[in-house]
C-alpha cells in the first residue's frame, strides 16, 4: 500500500496545500461536496454551472438560451471571485439536454466570448429536472 509510503504522504500533503477553494455568493452555492472553483497554481477549474439564479436557486427560464446565459453569468462570477474574467477561460464544456437547443445555446455563448475563443466541447447529456444546459471550464490565471 502506498498510504504508509512517506513520499506519497508528503506528496499528497503538498498537493492539498496547493489547492485553493474559490467561493462566491454571487453564483449558486454548492449543495453537495464540491467547490464552485478550485485554483491550483495558475489554473482555475470551474465546476459546472446551470441556469440557476444564485439567491432563489430557481431556474431562470424554461428556454435553453436563457439558461445558458445565466450559467455563463454564474461562471463569470466565480472567475471574478478568483480575480479573473471570461478571457482567462482556455477550455469550456457545454452540456445540453437536447441537440435541438444547440443554436440557441450557441447564440447565448457567443455573447460572452470574443476571438481568440476558448476551446469548446459540446456534449449531449441527461441533466436534472428542467435543466437544459450546464457549463464548466478551465481558466489560466496570471
C-alpha positions in Angstrom: 0.0 0.0 0.0 1.2 3.5 -0.8 -0.7 5.1 2.2 2.3 4.4 4.5 4.9 5.5 2.0 6.4 8.7 3.2 7.0 10.0 -0.3 3.3 9.5 -1.2 2.1 11.1 2.1 4.3 14.1 1.6 3.3 14.5 -2.0 -0.4 14.3 -1.0 0.1 17.0 1.7 1.9 19.3 -0.7 -0.9 18.9 -3.3 -3.5 19.7 -0.7 -1.6 22.9 0.3 -1.6 24.0 -3.4 -5.4 23.8 -3.8 -7.4 26.9 -3.0 -11.2 26.9 -3.0 -12.9 29.7 -4.8 -16.3 30.5 -3.4 -18.7 33.4 -4.1 -22.4 34.1 -3.0 -22.8 35.7 -6.5 -23.1 32.2 -8.1 -25.3 29.4 -6.7 -23.6 27.9 -3.7 -22.9 24.1 -3.9 -25.4 21.8 -2.4 -23.0 18.8 -2.4 -19.4 18.0 -1.7 -17.8 20.2 -4.4 -16.4 23.7 -4.8 -17.5 26.3 -7.3 -13.9 26.6 -8.3 -10.5 25.3 -7.3 -7.3 27.1 -8.0 -4.1 25.1 -8.3 -1.2 27.3 -9.2 -2.2 29.3 -12.3 -5.0 27.0 -13.2 -8.6 27.5 -12.2 -11.0 24.6 -12.5 -14.7 25.6 -12.6 -17.5 23.3 -11.6 -20.5 23.1 -13.9 -23.0 25.9 -13.6 -26.6 25.7 -14.7 -29.2 28.4 -15.3 -30.0 28.9 -11.6 -30.4 32.3 -10.1 -28.0 32.5 -7.2 -30.3 33.7 -4.4 -33.5 31.9 -5.3 -31.8 28.8 -6.7 -34.6 28.7 -9.3 -34.0 28.1 -13.0 -34.3 31.5 -14.8 -36.3 30.1 -17.6 -37.5 27.0 -19.5 -35.6 28.2 -22.5 -32.1 26.8 -23.2 -30.6 30.1 -24.4 -31.7 31.9 -21.2 -30.4 29.1 -19.0 -27.1 29.2 -20.9 -26.8 33.0 -20.3 -27.4 32.5 -16.6 -24.9 29.6 -16.4 -22.3 31.8 -18.1 -23.1 34.7 -15.7 -22.6 32.3 -12.8 -19.2 31.1 -14.3 -18.2 34.8 -14.7 -18.9 35.4 -11.0 -16.7 32.5 -9.9 -14.0 33.7 -12.3 -14.3 37.2 -10.8 -14.0 35.8 -7.3 -10.6 34.4 -8.3 -9.5 37.8 -9.8 -10.1 36.6 -13.4 -12.6 37.1 -16.2 -14.0 35.3 -19.2 -10.9 35.9 -21.3 -9.0 33.7 -18.9 -11.0 30.6 -20.0 -9.0 28.3 -22.2 -11.5 25.4 -22.4 -15.2 25.2 -21.9 -17.6 22.2 -21.9 -21.2 22.8 -22.7 -23.7 20.0 -21.7 -27.0 20.3 -23.4 -30.1 18.1 -22.9 -31.2 18.3 -26.5 -29.5 18.8 -29.8 -32.5 20.9 -30.8 -31.2 23.6 -28.4 -27.7 23.9 -29.9 -28.3 27.0 -32.0 -30.0 28.9 -29.1 -27.2 27.9 -26.7 -24.5 28.8 -29.2 -26.0 32.2 -29.7 -26.0 32.9 -26.0 -22.5 31.5 -25.7 -21.3 34.0 -28.4 -22.4 36.9 -26.3 -19.8 36.1 -23.7 -16.7 35.4 -25.8 -14.6 37.1 -28.4 -11.6 36.0 -30.5 -9.5 34.2 -29.5 -12.2 31.9 -28.3 -11.6 29.2 -25.7 -11.6 25.6 -26.9 -15.0 24.1 -26.5 -16.7 20.7 -26.4 -20.5 20.4 -26.6 -21.9 17.2 -25.1 -25.4 15.9 -25.2 -26.3 14.9 -21.6 -29.2 13.8 -19.4 -29.3 16.7 -16.9 -31.6 17.2 -13.8 -35.3 18.1 -14.0 -35.8 21.2 -16.1 -32.1 21.8 -16.6 -31.3 22.2 -20.3 -27.7 23.4 -20.1 -24.7 23.0 -17.8 -21.3 24.7 -18.5 -17.9 24.2 -16.9 -14.4 25.3 -17.8 -10.7 25.7 -17.1 -9.0 29.1 -16.9 -5.4 30.1 -16.7 -4.6 33.0 -14.4 -1.6 35.2 -14.4 
